[in-house]
Amino acid sequence: MRSLECRVPPVLLSGVVALGMVLGSGGGEGWPVAALLLTLLGCVFGFGALLRFRRHGTSVSPMRPERATALVTTGLYGLSRNPMYLGLLCWMMALACYLGGAWVWIGPLLLWGWLTRFQIVPEERALRARFGEPYLDYCRRVRRWC
């Protein structure tokens, strides 16, 4: 299973999941206010985290976590170790709220599971090797998702 680790760009995966959700939606009654709130929350987490990485001058590429040059632990990274992925998950939940119906919630669950197993776990391994004890201390203080 390691051959799948850090191989699928998370944004591409999200697009595939979103397409599957749209094509598989049963036309249930959606919750547009919840969808809007989750979309905004996703923007705050996703773009806020991206800006924090840029400020620290470290790589934002999820395909090569070993290229990280700085351990970012402030701002949104004080709330979640993975705010960019949390932003993607919020957007998938927003889409599920918008589409309505029970089956569309499989999409966010699949995204959460894939990101955890095939993206986050390998990233954690690479960051532990790169930054050592400071990264382990950060993991003890801040949760993986939120």
N, CA, C and O atoms as a GROMACS GRO file, in nm:
protein
  584
    1MET      N    1   0.081  -0.120   0.000
    1MET     CA    2   0.000   0.000   0.000
    1MET      C    3   0.085   0.127   0.000
    1MET      O    4   0.034   0.235  -0.031
    2ARG      N    5   0.213   0.116   0.034
    2ARG     CA    6   0.298   0.234   0.036
    2ARG      C    7   0.314   0.295  -0.103
    2ARG      O    8   0.348   0.413  -0.116
    3SER      N    9   0.288   0.216  -0.206
    3SER     CA   10   0.302   0.270  -0.342
    3SER      C   11   0.199   0.378  -0.370
    3SER      O   12   0.215   0.455  -0.465
    4LEU      N   13   0.092   0.386  -0.291
    4LEU     CA   14  -0.010   0.489  -0.310
    4LEU      C   15   0.016   0.614  -0.227
    4LEU      O   16  -0.053   0.715  -0.244
    5GLU      N   17   0.114   0.608  -0.139
    5GLU     CA   18   0.140   0.720  -0.049
    5GLU      C   19   0.195   0.841  -0.124
    5GLU      O   20   0.290   0.830  -0.201
    6CYS      N   21   0.134   0.954  -0.101
    6CYS     CA   22   0.174   1.083  -0.160
    6CYS      C   23   0.182   1.077  -0.312
    6CYS      O   24   0.267   1.142  -0.373
    7ARG      N   25   0.095   0.999  -0.374
    7ARG     CA   26   0.096   0.984  -0.519
    7ARG      C   27  -0.018   1.059  -0.588
    7ARG      O   28  -0.004   1.100  -0.704
    8VAL      N   29  -0.128   1.078  -0.519
    8VAL     CA   30  -0.243   1.146  -0.579
    8VAL      C   31  -0.253   1.285  -0.516
    8VAL      O   32  -0.272   1.298  -0.396
    9PRO      N   33  -0.240   1.390  -0.598
    9PRO     CA   34  -0.252   1.525  -0.542
    9PRO      C   35  -0.388   1.542  -0.473
    9PRO      O   36  -0.491   1.513  -0.533
   10PRO      N   37  -0.387   1.590  -0.348
   10PRO     CA   38  -0.513   1.603  -0.273
   10PRO      C   39  -0.620   1.687  -0.344
   10PRO      O   40  -0.738   1.657  -0.332
   11VAL      N   41  -0.580   1.790  -0.418
   11VAL     CA   42  -0.678   1.872  -0.489
   11VAL      C   43  -0.742   1.791  -0.601
   11VAL      O   44  -0.863   1.800  -0.623
   12LEU      N   45  -0.663   1.710  -0.672
   12LEU     CA   46  -0.717   1.624  -0.776
   12LEU      C   47  -0.812   1.521  -0.716
   12LEU      O   48  -0.921   1.498  -0.768
   13LEU      N   49  -0.770   1.460  -0.607
   13LEU     CA   50  -0.855   1.362  -0.538
   13LEU      C   51  -0.988   1.426  -0.497
   13LEU      O   52  -1.094   1.366  -0.513
   14SER      N   53  -0.981   1.549  -0.445
   14SER     CA   54  -1.103   1.619  -0.405
   14SER      C   55  -1.195   1.642  -0.524
   14SER      O   56  -1.316   1.628  -0.513
   15GLY      N   57  -1.136   1.677  -0.637
   15GLY     CA   58  -1.216   1.696  -0.758
   15GLY      C   59  -1.286   1.569  -0.803
   15GLY      O   60  -1.402   1.572  -0.843
   16VAL      N   61  -1.216   1.457  -0.796
   16VAL     CA   62  -1.275   1.328  -0.833
   16VAL      C   63  -1.388   1.292  -0.737
   16VAL      O   64  -1.494   1.246  -0.779
   17VAL      N   65  -1.363   1.312  -0.608
   17VAL     CA   66  -1.466   1.284  -0.508
   17VAL      C   67  -1.588   1.373  -0.530
   17VAL      O   68  -1.702   1.326  -0.525
   18ALA      N   69  -1.564   1.502  -0.556
   18ALA     CA   70  -1.675   1.596  -0.579
   18ALA      C   71  -1.755   1.555  -0.702
   18ALA      O   72  -1.878   1.560  -0.700
   19LEU      N   73  -1.687   1.516  -0.808
   19LEU     CA   74  -1.757   1.472  -0.929
   19LEU      C   75  -1.843   1.349  -0.899
   19LEU      O   76  -1.958   1.342  -0.943
   20GLY      N   77  -1.788   1.254  -0.826
   20GLY     CA   78  -1.865   1.136  -0.787
   20GLY      C   79  -1.986   1.172  -0.703
   20GLY      O   80  -2.093   1.112  -0.718
   21MET      N   81  -1.970   1.269  -0.616
   21MET     CA   82  -2.082   1.312  -0.531
   21MET      C   83  -2.192   1.374  -0.616
   21MET      O   84  -2.310   1.346  -0.596
   22VAL      N   85  -2.153   1.459  -0.711
   22VAL     CA   86  -2.253   1.525  -0.797
   22VAL      C   87  -2.325   1.422  -0.884
   22VAL      O   88  -2.447   1.424  -0.896
   23LEU      N   89  -2.248   1.332  -0.944
   23LEU     CA   90  -2.308   1.231  -1.031
   23LEU      C   91  -2.394   1.132  -0.954
   23LEU      O   92  -2.492   1.079  -1.007
   24GLY      N   93  -2.358   1.106  -0.829
   24GLY     CA   94  -2.430   1.007  -0.749
   24GLY      C   95  -2.537   1.065  -0.659
   24GLY      O   96  -2.606   0.991  -0.589
   25SER      N   97  -2.552   1.197  -0.661
   25SER     CA   98  -2.651   1.256  -0.571
   25SER      C   99  -2.792   1.219  -0.614
   25SER      O  100  -2.823   1.213  -0.734
   26GLY      N  101  -2.874   1.196  -0.517
   26GLY     CA  102  -3.012   1.156  -0.544
   26GLY      C  103  -3.109   1.272  -0.547
   26GLY      O  104  -3.230   1.252  -0.551
   27GLY      N  105  -3.057   1.392  -0.546
   27GLY     CA  106  -3.146   1.508  -0.551
   27GLY      C  107  -3.221   1.531  -0.421
   27GLY      O  108  -3.335   1.577  -0.422
   28GLY      N  109  -3.157   1.499  -0.310
   28GLY     CA  110  -3.221   1.523  -0.181
   28GLY      C  111  -3.229   1.672  -0.152
   28GLY      O  112  -3.177   1.755  -0.226
   29GLU      N  113  -3.295   1.705  -0.044
   29GLU     CA  114  -3.308   1.845  -0.004
   29GLU      C  115  -3.182   1.888   0.069
   29GLU      O  116  -3.144   1.828   0.170
   30GLY      N  117  -3.117   1.990   0.017
   30GLY     CA  118  -2.991   2.036   0.072
   30GLY      C  119  -3.009   2.139   0.182
   30GLY      O  120  -3.120   2.184   0.211
   31TRP      N  121  -2.899   2.174   0.242
   31TRP     CA  122  -2.894   2.276   0.347
   31TRP      C  123  -2.802   2.387   0.299
   31TRP      O  124  -2.683   2.385   0.330
   32PRO      N  125  -2.854   2.484   0.224
   32PRO     CA  126  -2.767   2.586   0.163
   32PRO      C  127  -2.693   2.674   0.264
   32PRO      O  128  -2.580   2.715   0.237
   33VAL      N  129  -2.751   2.703   0.378
   33VAL     CA  130  -2.682   2.787   0.477
   33VAL      C  131  -2.562   2.713   0.534
   33VAL      O  132  -2.454   2.770   0.548
   34ALA      N  133  -2.580   2.586   0.567
   34ALA     CA  134  -2.469   2.505   0.617
   34ALA      C  135  -2.361   2.492   0.510
   34ALA      O  136  -2.242   2.497   0.540
   35ALA      N  137  -2.404   2.476   0.384
   35ALA     CA  138  -2.307   2.466   0.274
   35ALA      C  139  -2.225   2.593   0.263
   35ALA      O  140  -2.103   2.586   0.244
   36LEU      N  141  -2.289   2.707   0.274
   36LEU     CA  142  -2.217   2.834   0.266
   36LEU      C  143  -2.119   2.851   0.382
   36LEU      O  144  -2.005   2.892   0.361
   37LEU      N  145  -2.163   2.819   0.503
   37LEU     CA  146  -2.076   2.831   0.620
   37LEU      C  147  -1.954   2.739   0.610
   37LEU      O  148  -1.842   2.779   0.641
   38LEU      N  149  -1.977   2.615   0.566
   38LEU     CA  150  -1.865   2.522   0.550
   38LEU      C  151  -1.771   2.565   0.438
   38LEU      O  152  -1.650   2.545   0.447
   39THR      N  153  -1.825   2.624   0.333
   39THR     CA  154  -1.741   2.675   0.225
   39THR      C  155  -1.650   2.786   0.277
   39THR      O  156  -1.530   2.787   0.249
   40LEU      N  157  -1.707   2.878   0.353
   40LEU     CA  158  -1.628   2.987   0.410
   40LEU      C  159  -1.523   2.934   0.507
   40LEU      O  160  -1.408   2.979   0.505
   41LEU      N  161  -1.562   2.840   0.592
   41LEU     CA  162  -1.468   2.780   0.685
   41LEU      C  163  -1.354   2.710   0.610
   41LEU      O  164  -1.238   2.720   0.649
   42GLY      N  165  -1.388   2.640   0.502
   42GLY     CA  166  -1.287   2.576   0.420
   42GLY      C  167  -1.190   2.676   0.360
   42GLY      O  168  -1.070   2.648   0.350
   43CYS      N  169  -1.241   2.792   0.319
   43CYS     CA  170  -1.154   2.897   0.265
   43CYS      C  171  -1.059   2.950   0.372
   43CYS      O  172  -0.941   2.970   0.346
   44VAL      N  173  -1.111   2.972   0.491
   44VAL     CA  174  -1.027   3.022   0.600
   44VAL      C  175  -0.914   2.923   0.629
   44VAL      O  176  -0.798   2.961   0.637
   45PHE      N  177  -0.949   2.796   0.644
   45PHE     CA  178  -0.847   2.695   0.675
   45PHE      C  179  -0.752   2.674   0.557
   45PHE      O  180  -0.630   2.680   0.574
   46GLY      N  181  -0.806   2.651   0.441
   46GLY     CA  182  -0.723   2.619   0.324
   46GLY      C  183  -0.630   2.731   0.283
   46GLY      O  184  -0.509   2.712   0.273
   47PHE      N  185  -0.687   2.849   0.259
   47PHE     CA  186  -0.606   2.960   0.211
   47PHE      C  187  -0.521   3.022   0.323
   47PHE      O  188  -0.410   3.068   0.299
   48GLY      N  189  -0.575   3.023   0.444
   48GLY     CA  190  -0.498   3.074   0.557
   48GLY      C  191  -0.373   2.990   0.581
   48GLY      O  192  -0.266   3.044   0.607
   49ALA      N  193  -0.388   2.858   0.572
   49ALA     CA  194  -0.274   2.768   0.592
   49ALA      C  195  -0.173   2.784   0.478
   49ALA      O  196  -0.052   2.782   0.502
   50LEU      N  197  -0.222   2.798   0.358
   50LEU     CA  198  -0.134   2.816   0.243
   50LEU      C  199  -0.051   2.944   0.259
   50LEU      O  200   0.069   2.944   0.233
   51LEU      N  201  -0.116   3.052   0.301
   51LEU     CA  202  -0.044   3.177   0.324
   51LEU      C  203   0.061   3.164   0.434
   51LEU      O  204   0.170   3.221   0.424
   52ARG      N  205   0.029   3.088   0.539
   52ARG     CA  206   0.123   3.067   0.650
   52ARG      C  207   0.247   2.993   0.598
   52ARG      O  208   0.360   3.028   0.634
   53PHE      N  209   0.228   2.892   0.513
   53PHE     CA  210   0.342   2.820   0.455
   53PHE      C  211   0.427   2.916   0.371
   53PHE      O  212   0.550   2.914   0.379
   54ARG      N  213   0.361   2.998   0.291
   54ARG     CA  214   0.434   3.094   0.206
   54ARG      C  215   0.516   3.190   0.291
   54ARG      O  216   0.631   3.220   0.258
   55ARG      N  217   0.458   3.239   0.401
   55ARG     CA  218   0.530   3.332   0.490
   55ARG      C  219   0.656   3.269   0.548
   55ARG      O  220   0.757   3.336   0.569
   56HIS      N  221   0.648   3.138   0.574
   56HIS     CA  222   0.764   3.068   0.631
   56HIS      C  223   0.859   3.018   0.523
   56HIS      O  224   0.964   2.961   0.553
   57GLY      N  225   0.822   3.038   0.396
   57GLY     CA  226   0.910   3.000   0.286
   57GLY      C  227   0.931   2.851   0.271
   57GLY      O  228   1.037   2.808   0.226
   58THR      N  229   0.832   2.772   0.308
   58THR     CA  230   0.846   2.627   0.296
   58THR      C  231   0.758   2.573   0.184
   58THR      O  232   0.666   2.641   0.138
   59SER      N  233   0.786   2.454   0.141
   59SER     CA  234   0.717   2.391   0.029
   59SER      C  235   0.570   2.364   0.063
   59SER      O  236   0.538   2.319   0.173
   60VAL      N  237   0.483   2.391  -0.033
   60VAL     CA  238   0.342   2.358  -0.016
   60VAL      C  239   0.305   2.233  -0.095
   60VAL      O  240   0.188   2.194  -0.097
   61SER      N  241   0.402   2.170  -0.158
   61SER     CA  242   0.376   2.052  -0.238
   61SER      C  243   0.347   1.931  -0.150
   61SER      O  244   0.432   1.889  -0.072
   62PRO      N  245   0.226   1.873  -0.162
   62PRO     CA  246   0.194   1.755  -0.082
   62PRO      C  247   0.258   1.627  -0.136
   62PRO      O  248   0.252   1.523  -0.071
   63MET      N  249   0.318   1.636  -0.253
   63MET     CA  250   0.375   1.517  -0.314
   63MET      C  251   0.517   1.489  -0.263
   63MET      O  252   0.566   1.377  -0.276
   64ARG      N  253   0.583   1.589  -0.206
   64ARG     CA  254   0.721   1.575  -0.159
   64ARG      C  255   0.737   1.634  -0.019
   64ARG      O  256   0.804   1.735  -0.003
   65PRO      N  257   0.675   1.572   0.084
   65PRO     CA  258   0.682   1.630   0.219
   65PRO      C  259   0.824   1.639   0.275
   65PRO      O  260   0.850   1.720   0.364
   66GLU      N  261   0.914   1.558   0.225
   66GLU     CA  262   1.052   1.561   0.275
   66GLU      C  263   1.124   1.690   0.236
   66GLU      O  264   1.232   1.718   0.287
   67ARG      N  265   1.067   1.768   0.146
   67ARG     CA  266   1.128   1.894   0.103
   67ARG      C  267   1.092   2.013   0.194
   67ARG      O  268   1.133   2.126   0.168
   68ALA      N  269   1.018   1.986   0.299
   68ALA     CA  270   0.981   2.094   0.392
   68ALA      C  271   1.108   2.156   0.449
   68ALA      O  272   1.201   2.086   0.488
   69THR      N  273   1.110   2.289   0.454
   69THR     CA  274   1.228   2.359   0.506
   69THR      C  275   1.200   2.425   0.640
   69THR      O  276   1.292   2.473   0.706
   70ALA      N  277   1.073   2.428   0.681
   70ALA     CA  278   1.038   2.489   0.810
   70ALA      C  279   0.923   2.412   0.872
   70ALA      O  280   0.835   2.361   0.802
   71LEU      N  281   0.924   2.404   1.002
   71LEU     CA  282   0.815   2.343   1.076
   71LEU      C  283   0.720   2.456   1.117
   71LEU      O  284   0.754   2.538   1.202
   72VAL      N  285   0.602   2.459   1.056
   72VAL     CA  286   0.505   2.566   1.081
   72VAL      C  287   0.410   2.520   1.190
   72VAL      O  288   0.339   2.420   1.174
   73THR      N  289   0.408   2.593   1.302
   73THR     CA  290   0.325   2.552   1.416
   73THR      C  291   0.237   2.665   1.470
   73THR      O  292   0.169   2.648   1.571
   74THR      N  293   0.238   2.778   1.402
   74THR     CA  294   0.162   2.894   1.450
   74THR      C  295   0.040   2.920   1.363
   74THR      O  296   0.021   2.857   1.259
   75GLY      N  297  -0.043   3.014   1.407
   75GLY     CA  298  -0.165   3.046   1.332
   75GLY      C  299  -0.259   2.928   1.333
   75GLY      O  300  -0.281   2.866   1.438
   76LEU      N  301  -0.315   2.897   1.218
   76LEU     CA  302  -0.407   2.784   1.207
   76LEU      C  303  -0.340   2.651   1.242
   76LEU      O  304  -0.407   2.556   1.281
   77TYR      N  305  -0.209   2.646   1.229
   77TYR     CA  306  -0.135   2.524   1.264
   77TYR      C  307  -0.127   2.503   1.414
   77TYR      O  308  -0.078   2.400   1.460
   78GLY      N  309  -0.175   2.598   1.491
   78GLY     CA  310  -0.190   2.579   1.634
   78GLY      C  311  -0.322   2.513   1.669
   78GLY      O  312  -0.340   2.467   1.782
   79LEU      N  313  -0.413   2.508   1.573
   79LEU     CA  314  -0.544   2.443   1.592
   79LEU      C  315  -0.550   2.304   1.528
   79LEU      O  316  -0.616   2.214   1.580
   80SER      N  317  -0.480   2.288   1.417
   80SER     CA  318  -0.482   2.163   1.342
   80SER      C  319  -0.346   2.144   1.276
   80SER      O  320  -0.288   2.241   1.228
   81ARG      N  321  -0.296   2.021   1.275
   81ARG     CA  322  -0.170   1.996   1.205
   81ARG      C  323  -0.189   1.993   1.054
   81ARG      O  324  -0.092   1.996   0.979
   82ASN      N  325  -0.314   1.987   1.010
   82ASN     CA  326  -0.342   1.975   0.867
   82ASN      C  327  -0.454   2.069   0.822
   82ASN      O  328  -0.555   2.022   0.768
   83PRO      N  329  -0.439   2.199   0.842
   83PRO     CA  330  -0.550   2.288   0.806
   83PRO      C  331  -0.581   2.293   0.656
   83PRO      O  332  -0.695   2.318   0.618
   84MET      N  333  -0.481   2.269   0.570
   84MET     CA  334  -0.513   2.267   0.426
   84MET      C  335  -0.606   2.151   0.394
   84MET      O  336  -0.703   2.167   0.320
   85TYR      N  337  -0.577   2.035   0.450
   85TYR     CA  338  -0.664   1.919   0.427
   85TYR      C  339  -0.798   1.937   0.496
   85TYR      O  340  -0.901   1.892   0.445
   86LEU      N  341  -0.797   2.002   0.610
   86LEU     CA  342  -0.923   2.032   0.678
   86LEU      C  343  -1.008   2.124   0.592
   86LEU      O  344  -1.130   2.110   0.588
   87GLY      N  345  -0.944   2.219   0.524
   87GLY     CA  346  -1.017   2.305   0.430
   87GLY      C  347  -1.080   2.224   0.318
   87GLY      O  348  -1.196   2.247   0.284
   88LEU      N  349  -1.006   2.131   0.260
   88LEU     CA  350  -1.062   2.044   0.154
   88LEU      C  351  -1.180   1.964   0.208
   88LEU      O  352  -1.282   1.951   0.140
   89LEU      N  353  -1.166   1.913   0.327
   89LEU     CA  354  -1.274   1.834   0.387
   89LEU      C  355  -1.398   1.921   0.412
   89LEU      O  356  -1.510   1.877   0.391
   90CYS      N  357  -1.376   2.044   0.457
   90CYS     CA  358  -1.490   2.136   0.475
   90CYS      C  359  -1.561   2.161   0.342
   90CYS      O  360  -1.684   2.165   0.338
   91TRP      N  361  -1.485   2.176   0.234
   91TRP     CA  362  -1.547   2.198   0.103
   91TRP      C  363  -1.627   2.076   0.058
   91TRP      O  364  -1.734   2.090  -0.002
   92MET      N  365  -1.577   1.957   0.088
   92MET     CA  366  -1.652   1.836   0.052
   92MET      C  367  -1.779   1.824   0.135
   92MET      O  368  -1.883   1.783   0.084
   93MET      N  369  -1.771   1.860   0.261
   93MET     CA  370  -1.891   1.859   0.346
   93MET      C  371  -1.989   1.967   0.301
   93MET      O  372  -2.110   1.947   0.308
   94ALA      N  373  -1.938   2.080   0.256
   94ALA     CA  374  -2.024   2.186   0.202
   94ALA      C  375  -2.099   2.135   0.080
   94ALA      O  376  -2.218   2.161   0.064
   95LEU      N  377  -2.029   2.064  -0.007
   95LEU     CA  378  -2.094   2.008  -0.125
   95LEU      C  379  -2.199   1.907  -0.086
   95LEU      O  380  -2.307   1.903  -0.144
   96ALA      N  381  -2.169   1.824   0.014
   96ALA     CA  382  -2.267   1.726   0.061
   96ALA      C  383  -2.390   1.796   0.117
   96ALA      O  384  -2.503   1.753   0.093
   97CYS      N  385  -2.370   1.904   0.190
   97CYS     CA  386  -2.484   1.981   0.243
   97CYS      C  387  -2.564   2.042   0.130
   97CYS      O  388  -2.687   2.042   0.135
   98TYR      N  389  -2.498   2.093   0.030
   98TYR     CA  390  -2.565   2.156  -0.083
   98TYR      C  391  -2.648   2.054  -0.162
   98TYR      O  392  -2.762   2.080  -0.199
   99LEU      N  393  -2.587   1.938  -0.188
   99LEU     CA  394  -2.655   1.835  -0.269
   99LEU      C  395  -2.769   1.768  -0.193
   99LEU      O  396  -2.871   1.734  -0.252
  100GLY      N  397  -2.752   1.750  -0.064
  100GLY     CA  398  -2.853   1.682   0.015
  100GLY      C  399  -2.852   1.532  -0.008
  100GLY      O  400  -2.788   1.483  -0.101
  101GLY      N  401  -2.921   1.461   0.077
  101GLY     CA  402  -2.926   1.315   0.067
  101GLY      C  403  -2.817   1.250   0.151
  101GLY      O  404  -2.715   1.312   0.182
  102ALA      N  405  -2.840   1.126   0.186
  102ALA     CA  406  -2.748   1.055   0.274
  102ALA      C  407  -2.625   1.002   0.201
  102ALA      O  408  -2.515   1.002   0.257
  103TRP      N  409  -2.642   0.956   0.077
  103TRP     CA  410  -2.533   0.889   0.007
  103TRP      C  411  -2.416   0.981  -0.023
  103TRP      O  412  -2.302   0.935  -0.031
  104VAL      N  413  -2.442   1.111  -0.040
  104VAL     CA  414  -2.332   1.201  -0.075
  104VAL      C  415  -2.230   1.214   0.038
  104VAL      O  416  -2.117   1.257   0.014
  105TRP      N  417  -2.268   1.177   0.159
  105TRP     CA  418  -2.174   1.186   0.272
  105TRP      C  419  -2.065   1.080   0.266
  105TRP      O  420  -1.968   1.085   0.343
  106ILE      N  421  -2.080   0.986   0.175
  106ILE     CA  422  -1.972   0.888   0.154
  106ILE      C  423  -1.848   0.960   0.098
  106ILE      O  424  -1.735   0.923   0.128
  107GLY      N  425  -1.872   1.064   0.018
  107GLY     CA  426  -1.761   1.140  -0.041
  107GLY      C  427  -1.668   1.199   0.063
  107GLY      O  428  -1.548   1.171   0.060
  108PRO      N  429  -1.719   1.281   0.156
  108PRO     CA  430  -1.628   1.334   0.259
  108PRO      C  431  -1.562   1.225   0.343
  108PRO      O  432  -1.447   1.240   0.383
  109LEU      N  433  -1.633   1.117   0.369
  109LEU     CA  434  -1.573   1.007   0.446
  109LEU      C  435  -1.458   0.942   0.370
  109LEU      O  436  -1.354   0.912   0.428
  110LEU      N  437  -1.477   0.920   0.240
  110LEU     CA  438  -1.370   0.864   0.158
  110LEU      C  439  -1.250   0.958   0.152
  110LEU      O  440  -1.135   0.914   0.164
  111LEU      N  441  -1.276   1.086   0.135
  111LEU     CA  442  -1.168   1.184   0.130
  111LEU      C  443  -1.091   1.184   0.262
  111LEU      O  444  -0.968   1.181   0.262
  112TRP      N  445  -1.163   1.188   0.374
  112TRP     CA  446  -1.100   1.187   0.506
  112TRP      C  447  -1.012   1.062   0.523
  112TRP      O  448  -0.898   1.072   0.567
  113GLY      N  449  -1.066   0.947   0.488
  113GLY     CA  450  -0.991   0.822   0.503
  113GLY      C  451  -0.867   0.817   0.415
  113GLY      O  452  -0.760   0.779   0.461
  114TRP      N  453  -0.882   0.856   0.288
  114TRP     CA  454  -0.768   0.853   0.196
  114TRP      C  455  -0.660   0.951   0.242
  114TRP      O  456  -0.542   0.916   0.249
  115LEU      N  457  -0.702   1.074   0.272
  115LEU     CA  458  -0.603   1.173   0.314
  115LEU      C  459  -0.528   1.128   0.439
  115LEU      O  460  -0.407   1.146   0.449
  116THR      N  461  -0.601   1.071   0.533
  116THR     CA  462  -0.536   1.026   0.657
  116THR      C  463  -0.434   0.917   0.627
  116THR      O  464  -0.318   0.926   0.669
  117ARG      N  465  -0.474   0.814   0.554
  117ARG     CA  466  -0.387   0.698   0.532
  117ARG      C  467  -0.276   0.723   0.430
  117ARG      O  468  -0.161   0.687   0.453
  118PHE      N  469  -0.312   0.784   0.317
  118PHE     CA  470  -0.216   0.791   0.207
  118PHE      C  471  -0.147   0.927   0.191
  118PHE      O  472  -0.057   0.941   0.108
  119GLN      N  473  -0.188   1.026   0.269
  119GLN     CA  474  -0.123   1.155   0.260
  119GLN      C  475  -0.064   1.198   0.395
  119GLN      O  476   0.055   1.227   0.405
  120ILE      N  477  -0.148   1.202   0.497
  120ILE     CA  478  -0.104   1.256   0.625
  120ILE      C  479  -0.005   1.164   0.696
  120ILE      O  480   0.098   1.211   0.745
  121VAL      N  481  -0.033   1.035   0.703
  121VAL     CA  482   0.058   0.943   0.772
  121VAL      C  483   0.198   0.945   0.709
  121VAL      O  484   0.296   0.952   0.782
  122PRO      N  485   0.210   0.940   0.574
  122PRO     CA  486   0.345   0.950   0.517
  122PRO      C  487   0.410   1.087   0.541
  122PRO      O  488   0.531   1.096   0.561
  123GLU      N  489   0.329   1.194   0.539
  123GLU     CA  490   0.384   1.326   0.568
  123GLU      C  491   0.437   1.330   0.711
  123GLU      O  492   0.544   1.386   0.736
  124GLU      N  493   0.363   1.272   0.803
  124GLU     CA  494   0.407   1.270   0.943
  124GLU      C  495   0.539   1.196   0.958
  124GLU      O  496   0.627   1.237   1.033
  125ARG      N  497   0.552   1.086   0.886
  125ARG     CA  498   0.677   1.010   0.888
  125ARG      C  499   0.793   1.096   0.838
  125ARG      O  500   0.900   1.098   0.899
  126ALA      N  501   0.771   1.166   0.726
  126ALA     CA  502   0.876   1.250   0.668
  126ALA      C  503   0.911   1.367   0.760
  126ALA      O  504   1.028   1.399   0.776
  127LEU      N  505   0.812   1.429   0.820
  127LEU     CA  506   0.836   1.542   0.909
  127LEU      C  507   0.905   1.499   1.038
  127LEU      O  508   0.988   1.571   1.092
  128ARG      N  509   0.869   1.380   1.087
  128ARG     CA  510   0.936   1.326   1.206
  128ARG      C  511   1.084   1.303   1.177
  128ARG      O  512   1.170   1.333   1.259
  129ALA      N  513   1.113   1.249   1.057
  129ALA     CA  514   1.253   1.225   1.020
  129ALA      C  515   1.328   1.357   1.000
  129ALA      O  516   1.446   1.367   1.032
  130ARG      N  517   1.260   1.455   0.947
  130ARG     CA  518   1.325   1.583   0.915
  130ARG      C  519   1.345   1.673   1.037
  130ARG      O  520   1.451   1.734   1.052
  131PHE      N  521   1.244   1.681   1.125
  131PHE     CA  522   1.247   1.777   1.234
  131PHE      C  523   1.261   1.716   1.373
  131PHE      O  524   1.284   1.788   1.470
  132GLY      N  525   1.248   1.584   1.385
  132GLY     CA  526   1.274   1.515   1.511
  132GLY      C  527   1.186   1.556   1.627
  132GLY      O  528   1.064   1.566   1.614
  133GLU      N  529   1.250   1.580   1.742
  133GLU     CA  530   1.178   1.607   1.866
  133GLU      C  531   1.087   1.730   1.860
  133GLU      O  532   0.978   1.725   1.917
  134PRO      N  533   1.125   1.840   1.796
  134PRO     CA  534   1.031   1.952   1.787
  134PRO      C  535   0.899   1.914   1.718
  134PRO      O  536   0.792   1.961   1.757
  135TYR      N  537   0.908   1.828   1.617
  135TYR     CA  538   0.786   1.784   1.550
  135TYR      C  539   0.704   1.693   1.643
  135TYR      O  540   0.582   1.706   1.649
  136LEU      N  541   0.770   1.603   1.715
  136LEU     CA  542   0.698   1.515   1.807
  136LEU      C  543   0.629   1.595   1.917
  136LEU      O  544   0.517   1.563   1.958
  137ASP      N  545   0.697   1.699   1.965
  137ASP     CA  546   0.636   1.787   2.066
  137ASP      C  547   0.513   1.857   2.008
  137ASP      O  548   0.410   1.866   2.075
  138TYR      N  549   0.524   1.905   1.887
  138TYR     CA  550   0.411   1.968   1.818
  138TYR      C  551   0.294   1.869   1.806
  138TYR      O  552   0.179   1.907   1.830
  139CYS      N  553   0.322   1.745   1.770
  139CYS     CA  554   0.217   1.642   1.758
  139CYS      C  555   0.148   1.616   1.892
  139CYS      O  556   0.028   1.588   1.896
  140ARG      N  557   0.221   1.626   2.000
  140ARG     CA  558   0.162   1.606   2.132
  140ARG      C  559   0.069   1.723   2.169
  140ARG      O  560  -0.028   1.704   2.242
  141ARG      N  561   0.100   1.843   2.120
  141ARG     CA  562   0.021   1.962   2.153
  141ARG      C  563  -0.100   1.984   2.062
  141ARG      O  564  -0.202   2.036   2.107
  142VAL      N  565  -0.089   1.946   1.935
  142VAL     CA  566  -0.191   1.981   1.835
  142VAL      C  567  -0.244   1.854   1.770
  142VAL      O  568  -0.168   1.765   1.732
  143ARG      N  569  -0.375   1.847   1.758
  143ARG     CA  570  -0.439   1.730   1.698
  143ARG      C  571  -0.418   1.725   1.547
  143ARG      O  572  -0.393   1.826   1.482
  144ARG      N  573  -0.430   1.605   1.494
  144ARG     CA  574  -0.410   1.583   1.350
  144ARG      C  575  -0.511   1.662   1.267
  144ARG      O  576  -0.473   1.730   1.172
  145TRP      N  577  -0.637   1.653   1.300
  145TRP     CA  578  -0.741   1.721   1.222
  145TRP      C  579  -0.790   1.848   1.290
  145TRP      O  580  -0.777   1.957   1.233
  146CYS      N  581  -0.844   1.838   1.407
  146CYS     CA  582  -0.890   1.958   1.480
  146CYS      C  583  -0.924   1.922   1.622
  146CYS      O  584  -0.964   2.008   1.700
   0.00000   0.00000   0.00000
